[in-house]
Amino acid sequence: MADGNFILTQEGKDKLEEELHFLETEKRAEIGERIKVAREFGDISENSEYDDAKNEQGMMEARIAEISRILSEATVVNTPKRSNSVHIGSTVTVDMGGRERVFTIVGGAESDAAAGKISNESPVGSVLLGHKIDSENKIGCMTLFGVVYPETCHPLDAKAADDMMATMLAFADVQ
């Protein structure tokens, strides 16, 4: 999110604040101690322990700066407990060809696909936002598909890519 327009849920803000506190206190002290011990080995110009600790320190300080920036520029969205539409903070169940997937719509700064948290800017998240939920708790039917590109410009590769795309087409009921 290069434009600095960060959207967080309260849970996401709390997790970032917790990570920031950990990095600024425990992790910074731990890396500082590693640097101190590595300096005691003598010549730091050829000291791999020192180089590793300094590299880790640089990555940690970059993460601290990133989290600080996100927290200072973020808009925290209050998620209503009950709503008749999908919004940031909503948890939805998507039936993808007989396989149910549960997603929570969050801002890009706290998205984590492995944990089922998808960004409001992602293709699926942006389609789900704003849909009204009817009395059966179904939003409707969406078409989901992936794009497959041919490996070469050869006609057989193009045909194989088209065939692959045809098999990837799925209809998903959002509940």
N, C-alpha and C positions, 0 to 999 in steps of 0.2 A: 504494500500500500504506500506508494510513493507520495501521494498527495497529502498525507497526514490526517485524513479523515477516518479515524479509527472508531469503530463501534464495538463496545464491550457489554456483556451482560454483567451483572453484579458479581456472579460467580467467577467469571473470567477476570474481572478486575482484582478480586480477592486473591486468585491464584497468582497473578502477576506480581502483586504486592508481596505475597509470601516468597515467591522466587527471588524478587529483588532483595528482600531482607536477608535471605539465606546467602545470596552471592556477596552482598556488602559486608556481612559479618563473618560467618563461618568459612565460606569458600575463599574470601580474600585473605583471611588470616592463615588458612591452610597453605595457600600458594605462596604467601610471603615467607612462611617457615621453610617451604621447599627451596625457595630461592636462597634463603640464608644458609641452609645446610649445603646447598650446591656450591656456594661461594667459598665455603670452608675447605672444599676439595682442592683449592688452589687456582691455577690459571683458568680463567673463565672463557678464554678464546677457543679452547678445544674441549669444553665441558658440556657433554650432551645433556646431563641432568639439568644444568643451568638453562640451556637453550630450550629444553622441553618446558620447564617451569615458566620461563619468560613468554613462550608462545601461548601456554595455557592462560597466563595472566592477561595477555593481549586479547584473547578470545573472550575471557570472562568480562573484561572491562568494556568490550564492544557490546556484549549482551546486556550489561548494566545500563549502558547508554541507550540501547534500543528500548529496553523496558521503561526506562525513565521517560523517554520521548513518547512512547505509546501512552503511558499513564497521564502525561501532562497534556496531550492533545486529544485524548479519547472522550467520546460521548458515551456515558453509561446509560443503557436502555433499561428501563424498568419493565419487567415482563409481567403482564397481567396473569393472574391465576386462571381466570376463565375468559375466553374470548371466542367469538364466532368466526375468526379468521386466523390464518397463519401469519405469524410475525416473528421477529428476532426473539429467540428464547423458546419458541414453540418446539415441541417434540412431535414428530409425525412418523407414521408407519407407511412405508411404500411397498406395495406388492409388485415385485419385478419378476414377472413370469413365474409365479408360484413361490418365489423366494421373498420372504418379508425382510425388509431392512428398516431399522429405526434410526432416524436422523434427528438431531437437534440443530436448529438454525441459529448460528452465532455470527458475530462479526469476523472479518478476515484475520484479525490479530490473534484470535483464540481458536481458530479452526484446527481440527485434528481428525482427519478422515478415519484413522484407525480406531478412534474412540467414538465414532459416529457423530462428530460435530462438524457440520459442513457450513461453509461461508455463505452469507447472504448474497455474495457476489458470484458464487459458483453457478454453473449451468442449472443444476437441480435446485439449489437454494433460491436462486432468483425466480425460477418458475413457480416454486411453491409459495413464495411471499405474497400475501394479500388475498389468496384464495379464500372464499367463504366456505364454511363447513355447513352442510345441510343436516337435516334431522337424523340421517343415518350415519353421520360422521364421515361421509365420503366427500371428497372434493371433486373428483372427476377422473378422467382418463388423460394421461399424457403419453406422448410418444418419446421414448428414449432410444438413442442410438449412438454408436461411436463412429468415428471417421477412420477408414482404413485407406492408406495410400499405397499405390503399386510400388514395388521395389525398383522397377525400371519402366521405360516407356514402351516396352514390348506389349503387343496386344494381349498376349496370354496372361501377363502379369496384371494388366488393367482389368481383365475379365475376372481373374482370381480375387482381386481387391473388391470388385463389385459384388461377387458372390459372397465374400466374407461379410460385407456390410449388410447384405440382405438377411444373413443369419443372425446378425446382432440386433436387429430391430425388435423392440419389446414394448409392450404396453403396460403401463404401471398405474394402478389405482392408488391414489393417495388417500389415506384414512386418518 
